[in-house]
Amino acid sequence: MKSIHDLEPQLAANRRYWSGWDGGGSLDDDLPIYRTDIQHVLLNGVLRVRNQPIEEAIVEARKRLTGSRWSWWVQQDSDEGIAESLLAHGAKQISHTPIMAVDVTTVAAPAVPEGLSIHLAVEPAEIQRYVETWAGPLGVTGDLGPVVERELNFYPDMVRLAGVVDGKTVGTCTLSLGTADVGGLYTIATDPGYRRRGIAAALTLEALRITRETGRRFATLQSSSDGLAVYEKIGFQTVAYYDLYQLPE
């Protein structure tokens, strides 16, 4: 990866992360589908489609995903015209999500707000608290047991950074180091009662510091509208967008 505008390593990192929720898959799959049965559109879905008719891909996706809440990711790693084909089959676009990237050699050192400490969440009890912290802000509700279980069995190269205040986990940031060229950042969230204290920025900067220490030069993430200004202040730039679609049942 030579610049933040090299998209394929970023898309590969994204495919690897989300497919990891379903036990993982090949980054070269033409129709990578992941299913968790956790009722959230990001936790079940199709990550791309290549080298096959969209009608066949839709049939296979519905066969494997019906009964779950799921989405279809579209970016340049899919065949041309996929978005238009999905719309023609009755799909609705549900998200236009910025893909942001940064050269980690250019960002500032982490500045930890007073009272905040950053820990690695490793043990089951720590990961339980970690999931409980990010689930609400990211819209994952209901029984979190399956979410915790999948986190515990995720790829070993996930670095979970927990922001702790007065013994309570109040912020999270997951760093995926599974692809050689880029660090991928996910589940960046802050407890609503602790926002506007710089916690998300501190966790993100710590993840970038670790990325830099591994010898990687770039990091990538997908931003919510709430996080966009935070990441831009750190130095991230929007380099593309993921469009997410949902097909009718």
C-alpha positions in Angstrom: 0.0 0.0 0.0 1.6 3.2 -1.2 -1.0 5.8 -0.3 -4.2 6.3 1.6 -6.0 6.2 -1.8 -5.0 2.5 -2.4 -8.4 1.0 -1.8 -8.0 -2.7 -2.3 -5.9 -3.3 0.9 -8.6 -1.4 2.9 -11.4 -3.3 1.3 -9.6 -6.6 2.0 -9.2 -5.6 5.7 -12.9 -4.9 5.9 -13.8 -8.2 4.3 -11.6 -10.0 6.7 -13.0 -8.3 9.8 -16.6 -8.8 9.0 -16.2 -12.4 7.7 -14.5 -13.1 11.0 -17.8 -12.8 12.8 -18.8 -16.0 11.0 -15.5 -17.8 11.5 -13.6 -16.2 8.7 -13.2 -16.9 5.0 -10.8 -16.4 2.1 -10.1 -12.8 1.1 -10.3 -14.0 -2.5 -13.8 -15.4 -2.3 -16.0 -14.0 -5.1 -19.1 -14.1 -3.0 -18.1 -13.8 0.7 -21.2 -14.2 2.9 -21.2 -14.1 6.7 -24.0 -14.9 9.1 -24.1 -14.6 12.9 -27.9 -14.5 13.5 -27.3 -11.5 15.7 -30.1 -9.1 14.6 -28.0 -6.3 13.2 -27.6 -5.4 9.6 -23.8 -5.2 9.9 -23.4 -8.6 11.5 -24.8 -10.5 8.6 -24.3 -9.9 4.9 -22.6 -10.1 1.5 -19.2 -8.4 1.3 -18.9 -8.3 -2.5 -19.8 -10.2 -5.7 -17.5 -10.9 -8.6 -17.5 -13.0 -11.7 -21.0 -14.3 -11.5 -24.5 -13.1 -12.6 -26.2 -11.0 -9.9 -29.3 -13.2 -10.1 -27.3 -16.2 -9.0 -25.6 -14.2 -6.3 -29.0 -13.0 -4.9 -30.4 -16.5 -4.9 -27.3 -17.8 -2.9 -27.4 -14.8 -0.5 -31.1 -15.3 0.3 -30.5 -19.0 0.7 -27.8 -18.4 3.3 -29.1 -15.2 5.0 -32.9 -15.4 5.1 -34.1 -15.1 8.6 -31.4 -12.7 9.7 -31.1 -9.0 9.3 -28.5 -8.5 6.7 -26.9 -6.0 4.2 -25.0 -6.1 0.9 -21.8 -4.1 0.8 -20.8 -2.4 -2.5 -17.5 -0.9 -3.4 -14.9 -1.3 -6.2 -14.1 -4.9 -5.2 -17.5 -5.9 -6.7 -18.3 -6.2 -10.4 -19.4 -3.0 -12.1 -23.1 -2.3 -12.1 -23.9 -4.3 -8.9 -25.5 -1.3 -7.1 -27.8 -0.7 -10.1 -28.6 -4.4 -10.3 -29.5 -4.6 -6.7 -31.8 -1.5 -7.0 -33.4 -3.1 -10.0 -34.2 -6.2 -7.8 -36.0 -4.0 -5.3 -33.1 -3.3 -2.9 -33.0 -0.1 -0.9 -29.8 1.8 -0.1 -29.5 2.0 3.7 -26.1 3.6 4.1 -23.5 5.7 2.3 -20.6 5.3 4.7 -17.3 7.1 4.4 -14.1 5.0 4.1 -11.4 7.0 5.8 -7.6 6.4 5.9 -4.6 8.0 7.4 -0.8 7.7 7.1 0.0 6.8 10.7 3.5 8.3 10.5 1.9 11.7 10.3 -0.4 11.7 13.4 0.3 13.0 16.8 1.1 10.8 19.8 -1.8 9.8 21.9 -3.0 12.4 24.5 -4.9 10.6 27.2 -7.6 12.7 29.0 -7.3 13.1 32.7 -8.8 10.1 34.5 -8.8 7.8 31.5 -6.6 4.7 31.3 -6.3 2.5 28.3 -6.1 -1.3 28.7 -6.1 -4.3 26.5 -9.3 -6.3 26.8 -8.2 -10.0 26.8 -9.8 -12.0 29.5 -13.5 -13.1 29.1 -14.8 -10.8 31.8 -12.9 -7.9 30.1 -14.4 -8.7 26.7 -17.8 -9.0 28.3 -17.5 -5.4 29.5 -16.0 -4.4 26.2 -19.0 -5.7 24.2 -21.4 -4.1 26.7 -19.8 -0.8 26.1 -19.8 -0.7 22.3 -23.1 -2.6 21.7 -25.5 0.2 22.7 -23.8 3.0 20.8 -23.5 0.8 17.7 -27.2 -0.3 17.9 -26.7 -3.9 19.0 -29.5 -4.8 21.4 -31.0 -7.8 23.1 -29.0 -10.8 24.4 -25.3 -10.0 24.1 -24.1 -13.5 24.9 -23.7 -14.5 21.2 -21.8 -11.3 20.6 -19.4 -11.9 23.4 -19.0 -15.5 22.3 -18.0 -14.5 18.8 -15.6 -11.9 20.1 -13.9 -14.5 22.3 -13.4 -16.7 19.2 -12.4 -14.0 16.8 -9.0 -13.9 15.0 -6.1 -13.7 17.5 -4.7 -10.6 15.8 -7.5 -8.4 17.1 -6.3 -5.7 19.6 -9.2 -4.5 21.8 -8.4 -1.2 23.5 -10.7 -0.4 26.4 -10.9 3.1 27.8 -11.5 2.9 31.6 -12.6 5.6 34.0 -12.9 4.9 37.7 -12.8 1.2 37.0 -15.6 1.3 34.4 -15.1 0.5 30.7 -16.5 3.6 28.9 -14.8 3.5 25.5 -13.7 0.9 22.9 -11.6 0.6 19.8 -10.8 -2.7 18.0 -7.7 -2.8 15.9 -7.4 -5.6 13.3 -3.9 -6.4 12.1 -4.9 -9.4 9.9 -3.7 -7.9 6.6 -0.1 -6.9 6.0 -0.6 -3.5 4.5 -3.0 -1.7 6.8 -4.5 -1.6 10.3 -8.3 -1.7 10.4 -10.2 0.1 13.1 -13.7 -1.0 14.2 -16.2 -0.7 17.1 -15.0 2.7 18.1 -17.6 3.7 20.7 -18.0 5.8 23.8 -20.6 5.3 26.6 -23.1 8.2 26.1 -22.5 9.4 29.7 -18.8 10.0 28.9 -18.8 11.6 25.5 -17.1 14.9 24.6 -14.1 14.1 26.8 -11.7 13.0 24.0 -12.0 9.3 24.8 -12.7 8.1 21.3 -9.9 10.2 19.9 -7.5 8.9 22.6 -8.4 5.3 21.8 -8.1 5.9 18.1 -4.7 7.5 18.4 -3.5 4.6 20.6 -4.6 2.2 17.9 -2.6 4.3 15.3 0.4 4.2 17.5 0.2 0.4 17.7 -0.3 0.2 14.0 2.8 2.3 13.5 4.8 0.1 15.8 4.0 -3.0 13.8 5.6 -1.4 10.8 2.4 -0.6 8.9 2.1 2.9 7.5 -1.6 3.2 7.0 -4.9 2.7 8.9 -8.4 2.6 7.7 -11.9 2.8 9.2 -15.5 3.4 8.2 -17.0 6.4 9.9 -20.4 7.2 11.3 -21.7 10.8 10.9 -21.0 11.4 14.6 -17.4 10.3 14.3 -16.4 12.1 11.1 -15.2 15.3 12.7 -13.2 13.4 15.3 -11.4 11.4 12.7 -10.8 14.4 10.4 -9.2 16.2 13.3 -6.8 13.3 13.9 -5.8 13.4 10.2 -8.0 10.8 8.5 -9.3 11.6 5.0 -12.3 10.3 3.2 -11.1 8.2 0.3 -14.3 6.5 -0.9 -17.7 5.3 0.3 -19.3 2.0 1.0 -22.9 1.8 -0.1 -25.0 -0.7 1.8 -28.2 -2.2 0.5 -31.0 -4.3 1.8 -33.1 -6.6 -0.5 -36.8 -7.2 0.2 -37.7 -10.5 1.8 
